[in-house]
Amino acid sequence: MKILFISDEESAYLWEHYTPGKLADYDLMISCGDLDADYLSFLVTMGRAPLLYVHGNHDYRYAVRPPEGCDCIDDQFVIYNGLRILGLGGSYRYHPGDWQYTEREMRRRIRRLQPYIRRAGGIDLVVTHAPVKGAGDGEDPAHRGFQAFGDLLDRYQPAYLAHGHVHLCYGANLPRVQQRGKTAIINACGRFVLEIPEPQLSVRRTSPRLRKILYENWAGE
């Protein structure tokens, strides 16, 4: 499975300078937030794969005009082609506004999703906008990470967490990928491509389509 992660900065390579076939190899596209809705709509139209997204702290405009043809996975647990994905958008609260959360509020969001995680037997990929506290986050209030994400990784040990929010140009030594336990933490700013060999997928029984899991009637496939 070949996944295209995007976040925060629209890629001129994929948009202004797009040529047919650039998106043909991707099996799934995922936005970690703060991108133009027209950009996401363009990618899902030109590509052959679905596009999933979480909100960034600047994505309040999606309430009026969301990305067309894309699936929001904020506060959702979904399985796509056997890949178990958890979506948690938004940033640390630093002033009044949408898609900003305190540490306590983020922990509450995670608790609400735990029944889905347990029923599916774990998580393979966590998609967030904000980073993990102490793993590529910033020292200023606007770009601090969530300790709740670190605790989530320590508990469930997913293979990957992809986030945005912290632009790589913010610092000369910001890592694109770093490791925390068994989890590779990916800064998806701009674009990042991840290939996952089929044997690494934890759940392989689901259909090729996106499947939202409803805890009250989910029984697997």
Secondary structure, DSSP 4 states (H G I P E B T S, - for coil): -EEEEEESS--TTTTTT--TTTTTT-SEEEE-S---HHHHHHHHHHSSS-EEE---TTGGGGGTSPPTT-EE-TTEEEEETTEEEEEE--EE--SS-TTEE-HHHHHHHHHHHHHHHHHHTS-SEEEESS-BTTBS--SSGGGPPBHHHHHHHHHH--SEEEE-SS-GGG-TT--SEEEETTEEEEE-SEEEEEE--GGG-S---S-SSEEE--TTT----
